[in-house]
């Protein structure tokens, strides 16, 4: 087994590094999603890159929780990071997130994390088993162009990841409320651009508020 490598942070730099990286990446992620929705049709390679960046945002959000220990495992494995972060919060993250949906949602989400634990690297290089969860021929229109609006409205895995990213943002806001009040440039780090409360079913509609 490959030896784990850790990023050790000082108290002076811990907030600036992981927290700023998470809030900045998340803001960019939601801006890109909104722009792609306006375009409707986008090249497949841009969609795969978006999946990579979405996985990276979630990775940073989880590390933003684990950083409490001032020691971060330098890994992209979002399944491992999820359980580490959940342990750090005494299961607050999972109870709050899974409690919003039907009981079977928890199993489906955890199965997804297991299947896409290396999504960041696989989507980045446009190759790997993780991508099977986010793509089928129905989304392809022509010449490697995909219908992004159809994907964002119907694909369960990407909807679940977007919802979880938003959950991580809400947890961040809760934890950092006092500091954010006095830090104007970090105010509202995760605007609720996408808000969806749904029951897992064959066709899921993403509700925008």
Secondary structure, DSSP 8 states (H G I E B T S, - for coil): -----EEE--TTTHIIIIIHHHHHHHHHHHHHHHHHHHH-EEEHHHHHHHHHHHHHHHHHHHHHHHGGGSEEE----HHHHHHHHHHHTTTHHHHHHHTTS-THHHHHHHHHHHHTTTHHHHHHTT-SGGGGGG--GGGEEETTEEEHHHHHHH-HHHHHHHHHHHHHHHHHHHHTHHHHHT-GGGSSSS---B-------SS----B-
